[in-house]
Amino acid sequence: MLIDAHLDLAFNAVGLGADLRMPLRELHTTEFGVAAAARGETPTVALPAIRAADIRVVLGTIFVQKPTQAFNLVGPFYSSAEEANAQGWAQLRYYHDLDAQGEITLIGTSAELDAALSRAAALPGLVPLMEGADPIRNVDELATWYQAGLRIVGPAWSGTRYSGGTGAPGPLTAAGRELVAALGEHHLALDTSHMAEASFWEALRLFDGPVIASHANCRKFIPTDRHLSDDMIKALVERDGVVGVVLGNPFLVAGVSTDDGKAAVPLTAVVRHIEHICNLAGDTKHVGLGSDFDGGFGVEGIPDCIESIADLPRIGGALHDAGWSADDIAGVLGGNWARWLRSCLP
């Protein structure tokens, strides 16, 4: 059983035109796949590949972006709260459409989670997660988003109207403080991924509900503001949160680029981040996978021996080779996320 806590499925489908119902090899031949390969981002994710890996649950994002020179961006952008809102709703509707087509099952309750976890090789379950809260125009809309299926909100990506973020340091804005304080009232969990350090600590003070970092690595090894300091990891552990390790090569080994080739990042690099989080936690219960596959990198930018999301089970083999027990490996691959999701879903 595997759980992947971060996949930008809706952005790639709605924003970039990917038909993720196709087998991955067919997707590679489409306009979406050819354009991605030309950027050095050959696609790694399609729904058949998710099923092939026996990934029972994914956290599927609602992700919108504004133009910024900090990133090499592709796809639609927003320039106003109204545009961000419209794009966000289009992505959430996409997940509802996949559910209606029998491609996934949307998860909004712990009972639905357990049903998805029990169905080997059947439809993967999907929990909607918002990466960057700009689609939410104001806190009065939180109830509507929740009723439509949203369960987790990350205020930041780069800087947003709500929060400092990656490459955009700063605290929560006044609107951000209001948003974070209101999440608990609407039974929404907080994703601290991408939050600037000032906004991270402010959010933890304001919000006493369930928290995670769906996709973040260790700043000890990758010293940028995109990743978590040891103190940030410890704070999430103290709140019984889980950190999802990102599988993009530049987030695993400092200074690596696609020019260095996949062999420059063996699976032992993934194990190193996992083990560092466990050492800080004092146990193996607060780390999982948050691959972020096809979130700005593709086959060329993920570790050696991993060609697609169907290869995620190989991380279990790398942990076994590092001396991990079967139970602890099962926790990292999915059990830890399952425990956390049960604790926060109604």
SEVEXVO-560856 format. One record per residue: x negated, y negated, z negated of N, C-alpha, C in turn. Coordinates in pm, whole numbers, plus 50000, padded with zeros to 5 digits. Atoms other than C-alpha are relative to their C-alpha. Layout:
<tinus>
XYZXYZXYZ...
</tinus>
This chain:
<tinus>
499165011950000500005000050000499134987650000500735012749993498664965950101500974988349996499305012849995499844930450046498994989650045500835011149954498394901050237500734987249964499335011750058499134868250063499914987550086500035012349921498514844550352499855003050149500014998749854499454847150720500834988850061499315011149932500384817850945500815005250119499244993749892502854838451147500884990050073499025008849937505474811851208499324988850078500695010549925503004784851311499525005350134500504994549874501444807551571501155003050097498874996749913504854818151701500744987650047499185011749965506824785751689499144988850058500845011149956503954761451732499155003050122500954996649893501674780351971500565010050101499364991649900504064803852149499645014749996500364985950009502794837552026501245008649980498954990050023505184866952060499405011049914500664990950094504074885751751500685013549992499374986749994506454914451823499235009350092500794991949906504024926352092498905007749930501264993950043501264951552034498854990250021501085009849998498034932751973499304999450136500685000149870496434943752301500794992550105499175007649906499364929952496499974985149967500065014050041499284897852294498734993350053501265005549951495664893152401500094995550146499905003249857496764891252767500964988550028499045010849981499394864352713499304986450004500565013549998498874827052756499454996349862500475002650136498594824252377498685007049973501194992250029496024852052355498794995550080501125004449915493904840052647499464986649951500455013150049493814804352513499255001549868500684997950128492874816652166498615005950021501314993949973490074838552303499034989850058500875010349942488734808952502499434990849892500505008050113488384790452169499115008149907500724991350092486574820152016500835004549883499064996350105489674829551817500945011150049499194988949948490854862451970500955004949891499024997050105494084871251785499765013349930500184988150084493974896451502501315004949939498754997050070497614896851391501165001150098498704998149937500794910751540500795009349909499184992050091503704927751370499735015050010500354985749995502884962651506498705003249926501264997750071499344959051365500204999349849499675000650143500774949051026500595013349955499404987150036502854980651026498965011150005501024989649988499875001551139499105000649878500845000450119497924990350832500765003849874499144997350115500844999750603500004988149904499855012150081501004963850483501494998649968498594999850038504244964250288500594986049986499505013550026504504927250205498954989950047500885011349968503044894950343500654987449945499535013450027503334859250230499844992350130500015006849870504294842050554500174985149980500025014350030503564805150566500964992050086499425011249927505484774650668498914989449998501205008549993502594753050788500154989950112500005010749900502654719650965498754991749980501285007050008499704697451041500094986150063500135013349941498884661351105498604998750058501325001449940495974650051321498984995349897501095004050088492714647351131498695003750067501304997149941489114645851238499215010049918500734990750087488124669250956500055014350052499824986449954489274700151146500145000350152499814998049857489274713851499501395005850020498614995950005493024715051534500565003050139499284996449878495204731351799501465001149962498594997950025498944729851824500764987349974499195011950023501784706251740499594993049870500305008150116501294678051493501264992549959498925008850042503604656351289499424986449964500445013550034503384618951238500944993149904499045005850094506324613651004500595011149915499344990250087508184630650723501125007250075498914993849924511064636950962499475010950092500584989949911508844655151211499505012049920500474988950083507234675850935501175008549953498814992850045510674685150805500575008650110499434992549888511944695751147499135011950036500904989049968508854716751217500055010849893499934990350108509054733150876501255008650007498764992449990512684742950919499985009450120500104991249883511964756951266499225012649965500794988450039509354779751111500765009149904499224991550090511624791650831501115007250077499004993349917514344798851088499385011650078500694989049930511794819851277499955012449913500034988350088511424842550975501395006149986498634994750004515194845650950500335007350130499764993249872515284854651320499315013650003500704987150004512654881851270500765009949912499214991450089514744895450984501245005250074498794996049928517874895851200499695009750113500414991149891515954913451480499475013449950500514987550054514814941151246498495001350009501464999849994511134931351264499364999049862500455001450138510704921950896501235000449910498925002450096512784920150580499584988349912500305011350087512894886950401500175004149855500004996850142512164889450031500254987349920499735011350087513714865949780500215003849856499774995150135514234887849473499045011449969500874988950039512264913349275500565013350049499424987749947514734940149384499665001850148500384999349859514054931849749498515002950016501434996849999510334932649675499785014949979500194985850028510554967449524500505008750116499524992449884512604979449821498974999850112501015000949894509954966850063498775008349965501184992550041507144982549861500215015050010499724985649999508875016249866500145005850140499744995349864509295018250244498705001650077501254997549927506125033750383500274999850150499975000449853505545026050754501334995050055498765005949952508865007550777499794985150021500135014349975509564970550810499224993349888500675007550106507134948050625500944989649941499265010750065508664924450372499224987150009500655013149988507944887250391500574990349899499645010550095507984861050117499564986650059500405012949944508064825350258499234991449900500905008650078505304802450129499734987550083500285012549929504884765850222498574995549972501385004550011501274755450288499934985350041499875014349975501254717750254501464996249993498575002050031504514703650120500664988950080499405011249927505124676150374501345003050067498654997749949508174694050524501114996749900499025003750103509924686550193500004984749990499995014649995511014650350232500104993749862499905004850137511904646049864500465011649912499714988950091512564667049555501465004150005498594996349991516304666149616500235011450099499864989349900515704690549903499525013649949500574987350047514044717349687501065010949987498954989950017517314734849608500405006050135499634995049868518164737549978498925009250056501084991449955514744751550063500025013449926499964987550078515034776949782501155008850048498854992249955518494787749893499745006450136500324994749867517094793050244498885010349998500974989350012514384816250113498624996249954501335004250046511344795350017499815004049854500264995650137509704809249703498714994349942501295004850048506204793949679499664987250077500355012749937504994758449747498564996549967501345005650015501434746549802500054985450040499885014149966501384708549783499034995150107501085005549917498174704749984499645009350115500834993249901496384715050298498794991050012500845011850016494284685650392500824990749910499185008750081495604654950216501424999450055498605001249962499414653350221500614988049927499325010850073501984628250100500045002849850499864995950139501884647549774498695002049926501194995150070498314657449702498734997750079501314998949938494644653549770499765014450039500214986549951493384683449963498635001750061501294996849940490564698950161499504988350085500585011149927488304671450288500654986649971499295012350035490584645350129500174999549849499944999350147489744642849758500984989849943499095009150067492184627149519501015007349915499004993950089494894633349261501335002050071498635000149952498564639849306500464985650018499365013049987500474610149438501184999449904498815001050085503474597049248501065009950047499044990249947505674617849479499555014249969500524986850031503384647549418500235003949856499734997050140503734645049043501475003549980498574997050008507494644449083500295013750058499784987149935507384674149319499545011549911500554989150080505154695949101500845002149874499204998850121507184688348790501355006450029498674994849966510374698148975499985014450048500044986449946509144731549112500625010049904499494990450097509924750048791501514999549986498555001350011513454736248775500715007650112499404993449885514064752449113499445014050022500494986150000512334785649032498975002650110501044998749899509514779249279498645001149934501364998550049505934790449220499084990150070500975009749950502864768649280498795007150059501224995249936500094777049526498994988549997501015010650015496954757149439498974999950112500954999849889495074766249758499944986350067500265012649930493564735849932500124987749912499855012050083494304712749639498634994549962501215006550049491584687649563499885002549850500204996350140490054693249223500834991349906499225008750088491724662849066501485003950002498584996349991495154673349195500255013849941499884986650058494554709649092500224999049849499905000650146493994700948727501254992449956498805007550034496804675548723501245008850016498854991249977499224701148869500145010349890499904990050107498354727148607500504993849870499495006650120499064701648335501514997550011498605003549982502434692648483500925012050015499194988449961503624727448581499645011949914500284988550086503964756748342500565013050055499484988049938505424781848586498915008450064500974990949938503734809048794499134992950103500965006549912500594798348981499105010350067500944991749926498284813549241499084991150082500705005649885495664805249497500125010750108499684989349905497024824749792498835003550090501134997549909493854820749999498884990249965501135008450042490664807149842498885009149955501174992150040487144819649776499224992849890500775004650115484414812749524499044988850040500895011349973482704778949527498565003249962501364995850036479724795949365499205003950123500684995349879478904810749706500204990650119499695009349890480534784949937500284986449935499875012150082479924751049774500684988450073499205010849941482684730349933501304998649921498775002450074485914715449803501145009150044498954990749955487914741549997500175011649903500004987850082487074768049738500064996749852499735001550143487524773649367498725000549918501094999450097485004765049099500285011149900499804989850103484464790148822501064995749900499015004750097486514768548586501415000550058498684999249938489384767048835500495014550003499634985850001489354804948870500425004349861499664996350137489344809048493501364994349959498715006050034492284785248461501155007750063498964991949937494314805548710500175013349930499944987350073493444837548527500734998249868499335002550127494564822348198501504998850015498565001149971497944816148361500535012750066499664987249938498014852248490500244998650150499925001649856497614839848846499115009850073500804991349913496044858449137499354991250106500735006849894493424846149384499915009250120500104992249877493684858549743498734996650074501285002349934490274862649903500224998450151499895003149858490054846950251498945007950077500904991549925488434868250521499394993150122500725007349897487064840850746498524999549966501444998850029483294844650779499374987649938500625011750064482344808350700500434998149855499545000850139484334812250377499415011149914500594988750072482394843550281498504998549981501465001750004478754835150360499684985750042500305014149972477444799450348499164998750126500795003249882476184785350676500245008850120499744990949889477554813150897500994993850098499055004049898479294805251225500225011850095499754989249905480714826251507498785002750087501214997949921477404821151689499095010649938500854990250069475784843851429500465014350021499494986749977477974873251525500615006149875499294993750111480164895251310499075007349904500914992350084477234915751182499374991649890500575008850103476084885150984500815000249872499144999750118478984890950745500535014249981499524986450028479274927150625501114999649895498934999450099482124938550405499504998149858500555002650133479784936050108500164985349961499775014250031480264898250137501394997949940498655000650058483984903150069499975005349858500104994050133483164925649775499374990249902500695009550089480854898749633500984989749944499025009750049483684873349612500995006749905499064992950086486094898849469499395002749864500634996550127483634909749204499694987749915500255012150079482774874149104501284995649930498735003550063486444866649040500295009549885499764990250107486724898748838499084997749881500935002750110483634890248635500464988149917499495011650073485124856448545501275003549923498734996250063488484872348464499805009849885500194989450098487054900748260500835012350030499224988449957489274925048451500134999550151499834999449855490304934748804501424996450043498575001849979493914922848782500384986450059499665013649958493664887348915499414996450136500525002549866492334891149268500715009350098499394992249894493874903149592499504994950134500365004349866493764896449964500934988750045499265010949936494834863950131499284996850129500944999749887493254870050470499954986950077499915011949914494434838350650499655003350144500304996149863493944858350971500824991750098499465008449894494634837551282500484986549948499785013450051494714806351070498844991050035501125008249956491994789551275498755007850032501104991349959489714819151336500595013250047499504987549945490014852351517499005011249981500894988350011488154884951577498554995749984501395004350000484924866051634499554994549864500345006750125485084849751290500375007549875499674991950118485944878651058498925010749982501154991450032483664904350891499795011750095500374988049925481864932751059500915011549960499144988250020483974964451094501494996549991498615004150000487204943951094500314993850136499635005049868488764939151438501414994250003498645005250007492354931851337500525002349860499394998150131494684931251042500225014849969499844985650022495134968751093498805006249929501214994850063491594972950956499844995749854500135004350139492274957350615499745011549902500314989250094492234991750447498505002749985501444997750011488484992550517499384992549883500505006950119488034967650236500075009249879499944990050106489154995350005498815009350005501184991649987486355016850144498754993049952501175007650047483824989250076499994999149848499935000150146485044986749717499645013649942500374986450043484765024549682498505001950005501454998749987481195023049807499274992049893500595008250106480524996349542500265005649861499804993350128481635020349269501334997449932498705003150059485205008949214500855012649986499074988950019487845032749079501184998650096498855000149909490865042349287501094990549950498955008750054493245023949052499654985350018500405014049985491244991649062500044995750146499915003149857490994993349441501454997750040498595001549968494754998049464500534986549951499585013150050495204966949251499594988850093500495010549911493064945449479500755000250133499374999049868494694958349797501484996349998498595003550002498224951949677500654999649863499344999050129499044960849320500024987249919500045012450078497954927949169501004989850052498995009049944500064907849409501415004949968498674994750031503014931149350500404996349857499715003550139502764925448974500374985349987499745014350011502594887849015501344996450064498745003249934505484886549261501195004549917498904995550087507684907249029500234990249886499885009050115506954882548751500654986750035499495013349966508084852048947501265000250085498774999449921510884864149174501195003049909498814997550084514414864349031500485014450010
</tinus>
